[in-house]
Amino acid sequence: MLFKIKFNIYKLICLLVISHLSFAQSKFDSLFKDPKRLTTHKLKLEFSDTLGNNTSLPLLIIKGKNKGKVFTILAGVHGAEYAPIIATQELIKELNPDELVGTIIILPITNIGSFYTKTPYINPLDNKNINRIFPGKKDGTVSEKIVNFISSEIIPISDVFLDVHSGDASEDLLPFVCYYDNKKFSKQTKITRELCEYSGFENVVSYSYTIKEDEPAQYAFKQACQAGKIAFSFESGKLGYLQPEAVKRIKRGFYRIFNKLEMYNSKEVLGQMQFQRLDRQIYIDSPAKGIFYSKLKAGSKVVKDEIIGYITDEFGKTIKKIVSPKTGVILYMKGTPPTKTGSRLFCISSYKT
């Protein structure tokens, strides 16, 4: 009898959680489908799970005077990446719906739990990295439910999907815009590449696209790419603190792409800007736990077989040397000393000719 009561309580909790999620989705859906133009809807969608976690997802729907493309901006997926969050805050204040053609959806702080606890990468409520669990789970933890909402509700209605990042608390990073070279959707990939090259970013990075249709995308804009959307990502800022130039670069990218898509007339200086293409990335992960040293930084050029860093134990004794397996440029790297076995030390990319 006691087991039956407990089971029924568990079922009731599950039903309440599911109905709560359905309400959040229907609330968004009704506002998005509202035919009224020249409106801005600000809402906080609430998410909870059977573990007792509760969180929210701030979201804006900005509808211009005339119908057009739906452009989604995702920021704050990692809560300690501040430049994207501040750039969207400024964009929200500046955008004039009267001058907008189409609809812009903005998720300014996707990972609220990570943001307010200053926790790099992970949502401390459920210890999930939101940018590693796409497409998410409808009946999962709060992070998995947020991801499922983005995958099932936001991405399908988006024509363009932009995921904005920076170097997290421990990452030194070369500013770049990136996209996946998805051969299946060659038309969308071509448009994406053109937008990236017009974004004003100094470095345009193409990633190989190798996942199968039924394979989890894991990453936000890879999920959109898998769905055949025009999808790409900005990376600007580093080491978990706010650099004004990183915010400015992201905003310039927003406005240039809006202009290119004929969604918004920007006052930014337009025209083609100089950039370099990068591809064929390789990743170097830490072979040991210890203290990481390197005289290099993001943007440094390296040659094959060069020693680019080393790891010591707690007494300063070198236990591992890090050797570059190729010639190229450091796209991003660990910028702080502590390292664990398997944590990312370097991403090295090649210049595309």
Residue frames relative to the residue before (quaternion, step in Angstrom):
aa qw qx qy qz dx dy dz
M 1.0000 0.0000 0.0000 0.0000 0.00 0.00 0.00
L 0.6562 0.5124 -0.3033 0.4635 3.58 0.95 -0.94
F 0.6313 0.5333 -0.3250 0.4598 3.57 1.03 -0.84
K 0.6553 0.5230 -0.3101 0.4482 3.56 0.98 -0.92
I 0.6393 0.5203 -0.3246 0.4639 3.60 0.99 -0.82
K 0.6613 0.5090 -0.2999 0.4622 3.56 0.92 -0.97
F 0.6503 0.5220 -0.3126 0.4548 3.57 0.98 -0.88
N 0.6615 0.5073 -0.3013 0.4629 3.58 0.97 -0.87
I 0.6238 0.5226 -0.3332 0.4762 3.58 1.07 -0.74
Y 0.6371 0.5274 -0.3200 0.4621 3.55 1.02 -0.87
K 0.6507 0.5114 -0.3120 0.4666 3.60 0.98 -0.88
L 0.6390 0.5287 -0.3240 0.4552 3.58 1.00 -0.82
I 0.6397 0.5193 -0.3198 0.4677 3.58 0.97 -0.88
C 0.6485 0.5219 -0.3122 0.4577 3.59 0.94 -0.91
L 0.6588 0.5104 -0.3063 0.4601 3.58 0.96 -0.90
L 0.6474 0.5166 -0.3147 0.4636 3.58 0.99 -0.83
V 0.6530 0.5125 -0.3100 0.4635 3.59 0.99 -0.86
I 0.6692 0.4961 -0.2965 0.4670 3.58 0.94 -0.93
S 0.6677 0.4925 -0.3095 0.4646 3.60 0.94 -0.87
H 0.5990 0.5591 -0.3446 0.4581 3.58 1.13 -0.68
L 0.6625 0.4948 -0.2903 0.4817 3.55 0.98 -0.93
S 0.6506 0.5188 -0.3191 0.4535 3.59 0.93 -0.88
F 0.6274 0.5310 -0.3342 0.4611 3.58 1.05 -0.75
A 0.6413 0.5255 -0.3213 0.4575 3.59 0.96 -0.88
Q 0.6756 0.4922 -0.2905 0.4657 3.56 0.92 -0.92
S 0.6820 0.4830 -0.3029 0.4580 3.60 0.89 -0.87
K 0.5984 0.5586 -0.3541 0.4522 3.58 1.13 -0.65
F 0.6582 0.4855 -0.2977 0.4924 3.55 0.94 -0.89
D 0.6632 0.5343 -0.3050 0.4262 3.56 0.85 -1.02
S 0.6793 0.4947 -0.3041 0.4487 3.60 0.88 -0.89
L 0.6687 0.4883 -0.3027 0.4720 3.59 1.01 -0.77
F 0.6425 0.5183 -0.3267 0.4603 3.57 1.01 -0.76
K 0.7320 0.4303 -0.2338 0.4736 3.58 0.96 -0.86
D 0.4342 0.6862 -0.4688 0.3476 3.60 1.25 -0.14
P 0.3917 -0.7710 0.4509 0.2208 3.63 -0.53 1.13
K 0.4983 0.6675 -0.4297 0.3486 3.59 1.22 -0.29
R 0.2349 -0.7776 0.5707 0.1203 3.59 -0.85 1.02
L 0.7700 0.3367 -0.2811 0.4635 3.55 -1.39 0.07
T 0.5168 0.6051 -0.4353 0.4211 3.54 0.90 0.99
T 0.1520 -0.7478 0.6359 0.1157 3.54 -1.26 0.49
H 0.1268 -0.7882 0.6008 0.0417 3.56 -0.67 1.12
K 0.0809 -0.7679 0.6345 0.0349 3.56 -0.86 1.02
L 0.1265 0.8071 -0.5662 0.1095 3.56 -0.69 1.00
K 0.2461 -0.7207 0.6245 0.1732 3.52 -1.30 0.42
L 0.2063 -0.7791 0.5827 0.1043 3.54 -0.57 1.16
E 0.2857 -0.7785 0.5411 0.1398 3.56 -0.84 1.02
F 0.0676 -0.7850 0.6157 0.0097 3.55 -1.05 0.88
S 0.0237 0.7796 -0.6253 0.0252 3.56 -1.06 0.80
D 0.1828 -0.7844 0.5806 0.1191 3.56 -1.24 0.32
T 0.6791 -0.5142 0.3476 0.3919 3.56 -1.30 0.19
L 0.5812 0.5645 -0.3766 0.4492 3.60 1.28 -0.05
G 0.5728 -0.6114 0.3675 0.4039 3.58 1.30 -0.08
N 0.4873 0.6611 -0.4342 0.3700 3.59 1.25 0.20
N 0.0502 -0.7745 0.6304 0.0173 3.54 -1.13 0.78
T 0.1236 0.7818 -0.6036 0.0960 3.57 -0.96 0.86
S 0.3067 -0.7468 0.5596 0.1875 3.57 -1.29 0.13
L 0.2411 -0.7421 0.6111 0.1327 3.52 -1.33 0.41
P 0.2416 -0.7733 0.5668 0.1495 3.63 -0.38 1.16
L 0.0364 0.8081 -0.5813 0.0874 3.55 -0.94 0.89
L 0.1178 -0.7764 0.6153 0.0693 3.57 -1.08 0.78
I 0.1269 -0.7327 0.6618 0.0950 3.51 -1.22 0.67
I 0.0449 -0.8054 0.5908 -0.0187 3.58 -0.48 1.20
K 0.1027 -0.8177 0.5663 0.0132 3.58 -0.51 1.24
G 0.3504 -0.7537 0.5248 0.1835 3.51 -0.77 1.07
K 0.7452 -0.4145 0.2880 0.4358 3.51 -1.37 0.07
N 0.7958 0.1877 -0.0786 0.5704 3.56 0.99 -0.87
K 0.5730 -0.5792 0.4534 0.3613 3.54 -1.22 0.52
G 0.1691 0.7707 -0.6022 0.1215 3.53 -1.22 0.52
K 0.8016 -0.2550 0.2058 0.5001 3.54 -1.16 -0.61
V 0.3239 -0.6896 0.6086 0.2216 3.52 -1.33 0.46
F 0.0740 -0.8061 0.5864 -0.0296 3.54 -0.56 1.24
T 0.1191 -0.8070 0.5774 0.0353 3.58 -0.64 1.15
I 0.1136 -0.7640 0.6333 0.0488 3.55 -1.02 0.93
L 0.1242 -0.7830 0.6092 0.0199 3.52 -0.75 1.17
A 0.0712 0.7938 -0.5994 0.0746 3.61 -0.72 1.05
G 0.7919 0.3363 -0.2254 0.4571 3.55 -1.26 0.34
V 0.2417 0.7558 -0.5595 0.2393 3.58 1.07 0.68
H 0.7174 0.1938 -0.1445 0.6533 3.53 1.23 -0.65
G 0.4100 -0.7985 0.3939 0.1979 3.53 -0.39 1.29
A 0.6831 0.4539 -0.2964 0.4894 3.60 1.21 -0.29
E 0.5382 0.5561 -0.4223 0.4719 3.58 1.25 0.44
Y 0.1496 -0.8937 0.4208 0.0430 3.52 0.19 1.35
A 0.5919 0.6042 -0.3835 0.3708 3.61 0.97 -0.72
P 0.6623 0.4956 -0.3326 0.4530 3.67 0.84 -0.79
I 0.6509 0.5254 -0.3202 0.4447 3.58 0.99 -0.85
I 0.6882 0.4668 -0.2800 0.4796 3.59 0.88 -0.95
A 0.6180 0.5450 -0.3465 0.4483 3.61 1.03 -0.72
T 0.6718 0.4693 -0.3094 0.4824 3.62 0.97 -0.77
Q 0.5927 0.5600 -0.3677 0.4471 3.61 1.08 -0.65
E 0.6849 0.4740 -0.2808 0.4769 3.57 0.92 -0.92
L 0.6199 0.5463 -0.3363 0.4518 3.58 1.05 -0.79
I 0.6351 0.5432 -0.3261 0.4419 3.58 0.95 -0.89
K 0.6753 0.4952 -0.2889 0.4640 3.58 0.98 -0.85
E 0.7375 0.4693 -0.2246 0.4305 3.57 1.01 -0.84
L 0.6108 0.5983 -0.3649 0.3685 3.59 1.00 -0.76
N 0.1713 -0.7658 0.6149 0.0776 3.54 -0.98 0.95
P 0.3934 -0.7513 0.4751 0.2348 3.63 -0.38 1.18
D 0.5705 0.6044 -0.3773 0.4086 3.61 1.15 -0.56
E 0.7419 0.3943 -0.2060 0.5016 3.58 1.13 -0.67
L 0.5844 0.6011 -0.3482 0.4194 3.55 1.33 -0.04
V 0.1600 -0.7370 0.6496 0.0964 3.54 -1.06 0.87
G 0.7656 0.2811 -0.2309 0.5306 3.56 -0.53 1.16
T 0.4996 -0.6329 0.5102 0.2992 3.54 -1.31 -0.42
I 0.1322 -0.7651 0.6251 0.0806 3.54 -1.06 0.82
I 0.1478 -0.7542 0.6363 0.0671 3.55 -0.90 1.02
I 0.0446 -0.8071 0.5887 -0.0059 3.58 -0.78 1.02
L 0.0975 -0.7348 0.6694 0.0501 3.53 -0.98 0.99
P 0.1955 -0.8649 0.4498 0.1066 3.60 0.15 1.28
I 0.7792 0.0547 -0.0363 0.6233 3.61 1.11 -0.63
T 0.1796 -0.8369 0.5107 0.0805 3.55 0.10 1.30
N 0.7731 0.2773 -0.1382 0.5534 3.56 1.06 -0.79
I 0.1674 -0.8329 0.5243 0.0577 3.56 0.35 1.31
G 0.6444 0.5480 -0.3225 0.4248 3.57 0.94 -0.90
S 0.6739 0.4807 -0.2783 0.4872 3.56 0.97 -0.89
F 0.6526 0.5518 -0.3198 0.4091 3.59 0.93 -0.91
Y 0.7670 0.4011 -0.2207 0.4496 3.58 0.68 -1.04
T 0.6930 0.4111 -0.2884 0.5173 3.60 1.21 -0.28
K 0.3711 -0.7512 0.4627 0.2896 3.59 1.37 -0.01
T 0.3622 0.7352 -0.4822 0.3094 3.56 1.03 0.86
P 0.3756 -0.7435 0.4987 0.2396 3.63 -0.50 1.10
Y 0.8762 0.1328 -0.1182 0.4480 3.54 -1.16 0.85
I 0.8224 0.3277 -0.1243 0.4481 3.58 0.58 -1.22
N 0.3647 -0.6548 0.6081 0.2616 3.54 -1.18 0.66
P 0.3617 -0.7815 0.4587 0.2193 3.62 -0.38 1.16
L 0.5244 0.6411 -0.4199 0.3710 3.61 1.19 -0.31
D 0.8278 0.0805 -0.0155 0.5550 3.60 0.93 -0.85
N 0.4428 -0.7286 0.4234 0.3062 3.58 1.34 0.21
K 0.4642 0.6541 -0.4590 0.3821 3.57 1.02 0.84
N 0.3182 -0.6890 0.6163 0.2105 3.55 -1.17 0.72
I 0.4007 -0.7583 0.4573 0.2353 3.58 -0.31 1.26
N 0.7265 0.4240 -0.2525 0.4782 3.60 1.00 -0.71
R 0.6596 0.4399 -0.3463 0.5015 3.58 1.11 0.67
I 0.7144 0.4730 -0.2416 0.4555 3.62 1.24 -0.01
F 0.3571 0.7216 -0.5216 0.2824 3.62 1.13 0.42
P 0.5608 -0.1101 -0.8198 -0.0369 1.65 -2.09 1.45
G 0.5849 -0.6091 0.3775 0.3800 3.62 1.18 0.20
K 0.3442 -0.7165 0.5671 0.2159 3.55 -1.37 -0.14
K 0.4732 -0.6899 0.4738 0.2749 3.56 -0.88 0.94
D 0.7748 0.2818 -0.1524 0.5451 3.59 1.08 -0.70
G 0.4401 0.7266 -0.4295 0.3065 3.59 1.18 0.51
T 0.7365 -0.3242 0.3005 0.5120 3.54 -1.17 -0.67
V 0.7247 -0.4417 0.2756 0.4514 3.59 -1.24 0.20
S 0.6464 0.5077 -0.3326 0.4624 3.63 0.95 -0.76
E 0.6633 0.5031 -0.3027 0.4640 3.56 0.95 -0.87
K 0.6457 0.5109 -0.3187 0.4697 3.61 1.10 -0.67
I 0.6177 0.5222 -0.3424 0.4780 3.59 1.03 -0.73
V 0.6598 0.5025 -0.2985 0.4722 3.56 0.94 -0.92
N 0.6415 0.5189 -0.3223 0.4641 3.58 0.98 -0.81
F 0.6253 0.5329 -0.3284 0.4659 3.58 1.05 -0.80
I 0.6603 0.4915 -0.3076 0.4773 3.60 0.92 -0.87
S 0.6860 0.5053 -0.2784 0.4433 3.58 0.93 -0.94
S 0.7854 0.3672 -0.1698 0.4684 3.57 0.90 -0.96
E 0.7722 0.3450 -0.1794 0.5025 3.60 1.13 -0.58
I 0.7472 0.4127 -0.2286 0.4681 3.60 0.86 -0.93
I 0.7003 0.4864 -0.2900 0.4346 3.60 0.70 -1.05
P 0.6642 0.5242 -0.3417 0.4090 3.67 0.79 -0.83
I 0.7341 0.4035 -0.2479 0.4867 3.63 1.03 -0.65
S 0.5767 0.6005 -0.3692 0.4130 3.60 1.29 -0.12
D 0.3114 -0.7049 0.6021 0.2086 3.55 -1.11 0.75
V 0.7772 0.1191 -0.0389 0.6166 3.54 1.11 -0.81
F 0.0791 -0.8060 0.5866 -0.0049 3.56 -0.87 1.00
L 0.0306 -0.8119 0.5812 -0.0451 3.56 -0.58 1.22
D 0.1297 -0.7817 0.6093 0.0307 3.55 -0.72 1.17
V 0.1434 -0.8392 0.5235 0.0346 3.60 -0.46 1.21
H 0.0020 -0.8071 0.5874 -0.0593 3.55 -0.80 1.10
S 0.1075 -0.7310 0.6548 0.1589 3.50 -1.44 -0.09
G 0.6568 -0.4387 0.3792 0.4820 3.57 -1.26 -0.11
D 0.4025 -0.7174 0.5137 0.2439 3.57 -0.84 0.96
A 0.8255 -0.3037 0.1568 0.4492 3.58 -1.31 -0.06
S 0.7859 0.3027 -0.1571 0.5158 3.59 1.07 -0.66
E 0.6202 0.5985 -0.3119 0.3999 3.60 1.28 0.05
D 0.1965 -0.7070 0.6683 0.1219 3.52 -1.01 0.98
L 0.0250 -0.8503 0.5193 -0.0818 3.56 -0.71 1.03
L 0.3617 -0.6860 0.5932 0.2161 3.54 -1.12 0.81
P 0.4584 -0.6929 0.4557 0.3197 3.67 -0.64 0.93
F 0.1742 0.7903 -0.5740 0.1251 3.59 -0.89 0.91
V 0.2758 -0.6826 0.6415 0.2154 3.48 -1.41 0.28
C 0.0624 -0.8359 0.5453 -0.0059 3.59 -0.89 0.86
Y 0.0584 -0.7749 0.6292 0.0126 3.52 -1.30 0.53
Y 0.4454 -0.6647 0.5251 0.2898 3.56 -1.31 0.29
D 0.3735 -0.7134 0.5523 0.2157 3.54 -0.99 0.90
N 0.0317 0.8332 -0.5443 0.0920 3.55 0.37 1.33
K 0.2961 -0.7985 0.5038 0.1447 3.58 -0.26 1.31
K 0.5871 0.5978 -0.3781 0.3938 3.60 1.10 -0.60
F 0.7645 0.2207 -0.1259 0.5924 3.58 1.06 -0.78
S 0.0715 -0.8673 0.4920 0.0257 3.55 0.63 1.18
K 0.6233 0.5418 -0.3455 0.4456 3.62 1.03 -0.73
Q 0.6832 0.4756 -0.2821 0.4770 3.57 0.88 -0.98
T 0.6365 0.5315 -0.3281 0.4524 3.58 1.02 -0.78
K 0.6343 0.5282 -0.3268 0.4602 3.58 1.00 -0.78
I 0.6601 0.4898 -0.3051 0.4809 3.59 0.93 -0.91
T 0.6364 0.5373 -0.3246 0.4481 3.57 0.97 -0.87
R 0.6570 0.5087 -0.3118 0.4608 3.57 0.88 -0.91
E 0.6566 0.5121 -0.3113 0.4579 3.58 0.94 -0.87
L 0.6454 0.5085 -0.3190 0.4725 3.58 1.00 -0.80
C 0.6388 0.5255 -0.3235 0.4595 3.58 0.97 -0.86
E 0.6952 0.4797 -0.2756 0.4589 3.57 0.91 -0.90
Y 0.6861 0.4500 -0.2756 0.5007 3.59 1.24 -0.38
S 0.4969 0.7271 -0.3869 0.2734 3.58 1.27 -0.33
G 0.4978 -0.6542 0.4347 0.3677 3.59 1.17 -0.46
F 0.4993 0.6333 -0.4375 0.3978 3.58 1.27 0.01
E 0.5287 -0.6800 0.4275 0.2745 3.53 -1.04 0.88
N 0.7803 0.2224 -0.1051 0.5750 3.56 1.19 -0.56
V 0.1267 -0.7794 0.6123 0.0392 3.56 -0.87 1.05
V 0.1052 -0.8294 0.5485 -0.0109 3.55 -0.48 1.28
S 0.1354 -0.7688 0.6195 0.0833 3.57 -0.93 0.93
Y 0.2110 -0.7637 0.6012 0.1033 3.54 -0.98 0.96
S 0.5001 -0.6127 0.5129 0.3338 3.55 -1.14 0.62
Y 0.2223 -0.7565 0.6005 0.1326 3.57 -1.08 0.74
T 0.0447 0.8540 -0.5104 0.0908 3.57 -0.30 1.24
I 0.5377 0.6585 -0.4165 0.3221 3.62 1.16 -0.24
K 0.4776 -0.6580 0.5087 0.2832 3.55 -1.22 0.58
E 0.6971 -0.4986 0.3240 0.4006 3.55 -1.28 0.43
D 0.7574 0.3699 -0.2023 0.4986 3.59 1.00 -0.82
E 0.5279 0.6268 -0.4070 0.4035 3.59 1.25 0.22
P 0.5223 -0.6413 0.4462 0.3419 3.64 -0.88 0.81
A 0.4439 -0.7106 0.4819 0.2565 3.57 -0.88 0.94
Q 0.2612 -0.7960 0.4855 0.2498 3.58 1.16 -0.74
Y 0.7948 0.2807 -0.1349 0.5209 3.61 0.73 -1.08
A 0.6303 -0.5906 0.3562 0.3564 3.58 -1.08 0.78
F 0.7786 0.3391 -0.2270 0.4767 3.59 0.53 -1.06
K 0.5494 0.5665 -0.4042 0.4624 3.59 1.25 -0.19
Q 0.5887 0.5532 -0.3517 0.4730 3.57 1.17 -0.63
A 0.6691 0.4834 -0.2924 0.4829 3.58 0.96 -0.87
C 0.6298 0.5269 -0.3247 0.4694 3.56 1.04 -0.77
Q 0.6353 0.5321 -0.3146 0.4629 3.57 1.00 -0.84
A 0.6898 0.4641 -0.2634 0.4892 3.57 1.15 -0.69
G 0.5686 -0.6395 0.3659 0.3659 3.60 1.27 0.12
K 0.4546 0.6843 -0.4494 0.3508 3.58 1.21 0.46
I 0.5121 -0.5418 0.5422 0.3877 3.53 -1.36 0.19
A 0.1401 0.8293 -0.5106 0.1786 3.57 -0.19 1.28
F 0.1449 0.7805 -0.5927 0.1361 3.54 -0.93 0.91
S 0.2997 -0.7603 0.5554 0.1536 3.56 -1.31 0.14
F 0.2826 -0.7031 0.6249 0.1878 3.54 -1.20 0.70
E 0.0557 -0.7496 0.6572 0.0559 3.55 -1.24 0.62
S 0.2540 0.7645 -0.5505 0.2191 3.58 -0.46 1.18
G 0.6943 0.3744 -0.3210 0.5243 3.56 -0.67 1.13
K 0.0498 -0.8219 0.5673 -0.0128 3.58 -1.17 0.43
L 0.8650 0.2540 -0.1449 0.4077 3.48 -1.49 0.23
G 0.6280 -0.6354 0.3192 0.3162 3.55 1.07 0.76
Y 0.6791 0.3938 -0.3536 0.5086 3.58 1.08 0.56
L 0.5721 -0.6515 0.4061 0.2888 3.52 -1.23 0.58
Q 0.0741 -0.7760 0.6260 0.0212 3.56 -0.75 1.12
P 0.4745 -0.7023 0.4492 0.2827 3.63 -0.63 1.09
E 0.6471 0.5236 -0.3346 0.4417 3.61 0.99 -0.75
A 0.6146 0.5414 -0.3459 0.4577 3.60 1.14 -0.59
V 0.6335 0.5134 -0.3156 0.4853 3.58 1.05 -0.81
K 0.6545 0.5253 -0.3054 0.4500 3.57 0.91 -0.94
R 0.6459 0.5253 -0.3207 0.4517 3.59 0.96 -0.84
I 0.6581 0.5087 -0.3084 0.4615 3.58 0.94 -0.90
K 0.6689 0.4952 -0.3039 0.4636 3.58 0.90 -0.91
R 0.6142 0.5320 -0.3463 0.4689 3.57 1.01 -0.76
G 0.6425 0.5268 -0.3129 0.4602 3.56 1.02 -0.81
F 0.6085 0.5472 -0.3478 0.4576 3.58 0.99 -0.83
Y 0.7488 0.4422 -0.2390 0.4320 3.54 0.61 -1.18
R 0.6290 0.5291 -0.3462 0.4523 3.59 0.99 -0.71
I 0.6903 0.4658 -0.2905 0.4713 3.57 0.93 -0.85
F 0.5855 0.5436 -0.3722 0.4724 3.61 1.04 -0.65
N 0.6662 0.5099 -0.2948 0.4574 3.55 0.95 -0.92
K 0.6543 0.5242 -0.3061 0.4510 3.57 0.93 -0.92
L 0.7108 0.4345 -0.2400 0.4984 3.57 1.08 -0.76
E 0.3964 -0.7402 0.4426 0.3147 3.57 1.38 0.00
M 0.3933 0.7108 -0.4796 0.3317 3.54 1.04 0.88
Y 0.8076 0.0345 0.0505 0.5865 3.58 1.11 -0.68
N 0.3432 -0.7245 0.5565 0.2180 3.58 -0.96 0.85
S 0.1818 -0.8216 0.5372 0.0570 3.53 -0.44 1.26
K 0.4037 -0.6912 0.5447 0.2501 3.53 -1.21 0.60
E 0.4225 0.7019 -0.4650 0.3355 3.58 1.30 0.01
V 0.5353 -0.5763 0.4956 0.3683 3.55 -1.21 0.51
L 0.1698 -0.8146 0.5507 0.0648 3.55 -0.56 1.17
G 0.4553 0.6446 -0.5195 0.3275 3.54 -1.26 -0.25
Q 0.6451 -0.5460 0.3717 0.3842 3.55 -1.23 0.40
M 0.1722 -0.7697 0.6078 0.0924 3.55 -1.09 0.80
Q 0.5821 -0.5978 0.4248 0.3512 3.56 -1.19 0.54
F 0.1178 0.7757 -0.6143 0.0844 3.57 -1.01 0.81
Q 0.2590 -0.7326 0.5958 0.2031 3.54 -1.30 0.25
R 0.3825 -0.7216 0.5362 0.2132 3.55 -1.12 0.75
L 0.0734 -0.7900 0.6086 0.0039 3.54 -1.03 0.90
D 0.0961 0.7885 -0.6040 0.0641 3.57 -1.09 0.69
R 0.7530 0.4135 -0.2894 0.4223 3.59 -1.35 -0.28
Q 0.0803 0.8365 -0.5332 0.0978 3.55 0.72 1.10
I 0.0678 -0.7414 0.6612 0.0921 3.55 -1.23 0.54
Y 0.2743 -0.7778 0.5532 0.1170 3.54 -1.12 0.73
I 0.1550 -0.7700 0.6144 0.0755 3.55 -1.02 0.86
D 0.1250 -0.7981 0.5881 0.0390 3.57 -0.64 1.16
S 0.6218 -0.5855 0.3790 0.3563 3.54 -1.15 0.64
P 0.3206 -0.7667 0.5235 0.1879 3.61 -0.79 0.98
A 0.8003 0.1623 -0.0753 0.5722 3.60 1.25 -0.15
K 0.4812 -0.6092 0.5382 0.3282 3.54 -1.33 0.26
G 0.4084 0.7161 -0.4961 0.2725 3.58 -0.89 0.85
I 0.6265 -0.5000 0.4230 0.4226 3.54 -1.20 -0.65
F 0.2658 -0.8016 0.5265 0.0980 3.54 -0.66 1.21
Y 0.0627 -0.7842 0.6173 0.0041 3.55 -1.01 0.95
S 0.1869 0.7465 -0.6324 0.0885 3.54 -1.17 0.69
K 0.3736 -0.7203 0.5407 0.2219 3.56 -1.05 0.79
L 0.5925 0.5918 -0.3491 0.4204 3.55 1.31 -0.20
K 0.1640 -0.7596 0.6171 0.1238 3.54 -1.35 0.13
A 0.6869 -0.4408 0.3495 0.4601 3.57 -1.26 0.18
G 0.7408 0.3448 -0.2921 0.4970 3.55 -0.87 1.01
S 0.5285 0.6223 -0.4167 0.3997 3.61 1.24 -0.27
K 0.3609 -0.7064 0.5659 0.2250 3.55 -1.10 0.73
V 0.1004 -0.7938 0.5992 0.0274 3.56 -1.00 0.86
V 0.2726 -0.7423 0.5854 0.1790 3.56 -1.24 0.42
K 0.6530 -0.5331 0.3716 0.3890 3.55 -1.18 0.58
D 0.8366 0.1786 -0.1938 0.4803 3.56 -1.08 0.93
E 0.4548 0.6599 -0.4687 0.3716 3.61 1.23 0.23
I 0.4089 -0.6615 0.5619 0.2819 3.59 -1.08 0.71
I 0.0956 -0.8430 0.5293 0.0022 3.56 -0.49 1.20
G 0.8030 -0.0500 0.0100 0.5939 3.58 1.25 0.04
Y 0.1232 -0.7795 0.6048 0.1068 3.54 -1.29 0.03
I 0.3071 -0.7320 0.5850 0.1661 3.53 -1.32 0.41
T 0.1554 -0.7788 0.6017 0.0853 3.55 -0.99 0.89
D 0.4991 -0.5859 0.5179 0.3734 3.52 -1.34 0.14
E 0.7469 -0.4162 0.2706 0.4423 3.59 -1.25 -0.08
F 0.6813 0.4662 -0.2808 0.4895 3.58 1.27 -0.30
G 0.6039 -0.6048 0.3361 0.3957 3.58 1.30 0.17
K 0.4959 0.6464 -0.4389 0.3789 3.59 1.24 0.15
T 0.4391 -0.6962 0.5022 0.2651 3.58 -0.84 1.00
I 0.1076 -0.8134 0.5706 0.0344 3.56 -0.77 1.06
K 0.7977 0.0589 -0.0416 0.5987 3.61 1.21 -0.44
K 0.2066 -0.7343 0.6303 0.1442 3.55 -1.12 0.74
I 0.2925 -0.7558 0.5654 0.1533 3.55 -1.03 0.83
V 0.1047 -0.8129 0.5729 -0.0015 3.57 -0.63 1.18
S 0.4284 -0.6980 0.5071 0.2685 3.59 -0.92 0.85
P 0.3251 -0.7681 0.5183 0.1890 3.60 -0.77 0.98
K 0.7966 0.1681 -0.0950 0.5729 3.59 1.25 -0.11
T 0.4866 -0.6015 0.5363 0.3372 3.53 -1.37 0.18
G 0.3471 0.7334 -0.5303 0.2459 3.57 -0.89 0.88
V 0.5311 -0.5899 0.4890 0.3616 3.55 -1.23 -0.58
I 0.4607 -0.6704 0.5016 0.2945 3.58 -1.04 0.74
L 0.2790 -0.7729 0.5527 0.1390 3.54 -0.55 1.21
Y 0.7503 -0.1931 0.0985 0.6246 3.55 1.03 -0.80
M 0.0600 -0.7982 0.5994 -0.0069 3.55 -1.25 0.48
K 0.6079 -0.5146 0.4367 0.4182 3.54 -1.29 0.24
G 0.1835 -0.8255 0.5300 0.0628 3.56 -0.77 1.05
T 0.7038 0.3781 -0.2568 0.5438 3.56 1.30 0.12
P 0.6408 -0.6182 0.3082 0.3350 3.62 -1.05 0.68
P 0.6850 0.4979 -0.3563 0.3949 3.69 0.69 -0.83
T 0.0622 0.7939 -0.6039 0.0341 3.57 -0.98 0.79
K 0.2373 -0.7419 0.6106 0.1430 3.53 -1.23 0.62
T 0.6403 -0.5048 0.4007 0.4179 3.56 -1.22 0.39
G 0.8135 0.2552 -0.2040 0.4812 3.56 -0.85 1.01
S 0.5550 0.5960 -0.4192 0.4013 3.63 1.17 -0.18
R 0.5756 -0.6333 0.4072 0.3191 3.56 -1.10 0.77
L 0.1912 -0.7848 0.5830 0.0879 3.57 -0.87 1.05
F 0.8152 -0.0206 0.0732 0.5742 3.59 0.86 -1.00
C 0.0830 -0.6878 0.7090 0.1317 3.47 -1.42 0.42
I 0.0654 -0.8007 0.5954 -0.0018 3.56 -0.62 1.15
S 0.1280 -0.8060 0.5774 0.0221 3.54 -0.86 1.05
S 0.3989 -0.7006 0.5401 0.2415 3.54 -1.26 0.48
Y 0.4919 -0.6131 0.5190 0.3357 3.55 -1.22 0.46
K 0.3134 -0.7581 0.5466 0.1684 3.54 -0.85 1.02
T 0.2231 -0.7952 0.5533 0.1081 3.57 -0.77 1.04
